[in-house]
Amino acid sequence: MYRKEEQPLPPPEKFELPFEGKLSPNNRWVIMAELIPWDDFEEEYAKLFSAEKGAPAKLFRMALGTLIIKEKLGTSDRKTIEQIRENPYLQYFIGLNCYQQEPPLESSMLVHFRKRIDGELINKINKKIVKREIDKSDKEVKKKDCLQ
């Protein structure tokens, strides 16, 4: 069964923390979260699940985000979940709306994420990111040319 997120994710400065403060928009995890076209691949990921059986699936952002965190930090599955539990930036990165003390998922879920998110999908995501950044750069160059 697949569950679509009910409400949109807040911008980083609105992410609720259990203490005073806000997430910095300059943090590497916030910046990377903005680069990845999560929504563009949510539907494709959802097609991998049955609507009739099984527990609701985790969202694509949580699945891919957790795998990215694991790779970037070079940690085991268990340590990755521990890092996510402790770090509000990582919780924001995987799509949580506010900081939570409890781990958002079990480390055993990473095995399932790796089975479903293959190299072909990662390549599609990378191509989309590169294309979007090139398009954005082209628009900036054209805008600059028009101003001169």
C-alpha positions in Angstrom: 0.0 0.0 0.0 1.3 3.5 -0.9 0.6 6.6 1.2 0.9 10.1 -0.4 1.9 12.9 1.9 -1.1 14.8 3.1 0.4 18.3 3.6 3.3 20.0 1.8 6.6 20.1 3.5 7.4 23.5 5.1 10.4 25.6 4.0 13.4 25.0 6.2 12.8 28.1 8.3 9.3 26.8 9.3 10.5 23.3 10.3 9.5 22.9 13.9 12.3 22.2 16.4 11.8 21.2 20.0 14.0 24.1 21.0 14.3 27.8 19.9 15.8 28.3 16.5 15.3 27.6 12.8 17.1 25.5 10.2 19.6 27.5 8.2 18.8 27.6 4.5 22.6 27.5 4.0 23.0 24.1 5.5 24.3 21.4 3.0 21.3 19.1 3.7 18.8 21.9 3.1 20.6 23.0 -0.1 20.8 19.4 -1.4 17.1 18.9 -0.5 16.2 21.8 -2.8 18.3 20.4 -5.7 16.6 17.0 -5.8 13.3 16.8 -7.7 11.6 14.6 -5.2 8.0 15.1 -6.5 9.0 14.3 -10.1 9.8 10.7 -9.0 7.2 10.1 -6.3 4.6 8.7 -8.7 7.1 6.4 -10.4 8.2 5.1 -7.0 4.6 4.6 -5.9 3.9 2.3 -8.8 6.3 -0.3 -7.2 3.7 -0.9 -4.4 0.4 -2.7 -4.2 -2.6 -0.6 -3.0 -4.3 -3.7 -1.6 -1.7 -5.4 0.6 1.1 -4.7 2.9 1.8 -1.7 5.2 1.8 1.8 3.7 5.1 2.5 1.9 7.5 5.2 3.0 7.5 8.2 0.7 10.1 8.4 -2.0 11.8 11.3 -0.3 12.3 9.3 2.9 13.6 6.3 0.9 16.0 8.1 -1.4 17.0 10.6 1.3 17.9 7.9 3.7 20.1 6.1 1.1 21.8 9.4 0.2 22.5 10.1 3.9 24.0 6.6 4.3 26.3 7.1 1.3 27.4 10.6 2.1 28.2 9.8 5.8 29.6 6.3 5.0 27.6 4.7 7.9 26.0 1.4 8.4 22.2 1.1 8.1 21.8 1.3 11.9 24.2 4.2 12.3 22.4 6.0 9.5 19.0 5.8 11.4 20.8 6.9 14.5 22.2 9.9 12.7 18.7 10.8 11.3 17.2 10.5 14.8 19.7 12.9 16.3 19.9 15.5 13.5 17.0 17.9 12.6 18.7 18.7 9.3 18.7 15.1 8.3 15.1 14.8 9.4 14.2 17.7 7.2 16.2 16.2 4.3 14.1 13.0 4.4 10.9 14.9 4.4 9.7 15.1 8.0 7.7 18.3 8.9 9.2 18.7 12.4 11.9 17.2 14.6 11.0 14.0 16.4 12.9 12.0 19.1 11.9 8.6 17.8 13.5 7.2 14.7 11.3 7.7 11.6 12.0 4.2 10.3 13.7 0.9 11.2 17.2 0.3 9.8 15.9 -2.9 8.1 13.9 -0.6 5.7 17.1 0.4 3.9 17.3 -3.1 2.5 13.9 -2.6 0.8 14.9 0.9 -0.3 18.0 -0.4 -2.0 15.9 -3.1 -3.9 13.5 -0.5 -5.2 15.8 2.4 -6.0 18.2 1.1 -8.6 21.0 2.6 -10.6 18.6 3.4 -13.5 16.4 5.5 -11.3 19.4 7.3 -9.8 20.7 8.1 -13.3 17.3 9.6 -14.2 17.3 11.7 -11.1 20.9 12.9 -11.7 20.0 13.8 -15.4 17.0 15.8 -14.2 19.1 17.7 -11.6 21.8 18.5 -14.2 19.2 19.6 -16.8 17.4 21.8 -14.3 20.6 23.4 -13.2 21.7 24.0 -16.9 18.3 25.5 -17.7 18.5 27.8 -14.6 22.1 28.8 -15.6 20.9 29.5 -19.2 18.1 31.7 -18.0 20.5 33.7 -15.8 22.8 34.2 -18.7 20.0 35.4 -21.0 18.7 37.7 -18.2 22.2 39.1 -17.8 22.5 39.6 -21.6 19.2 41.5 -21.7 20.3 43.9 -18.9 23.5 44.9 -20.7 
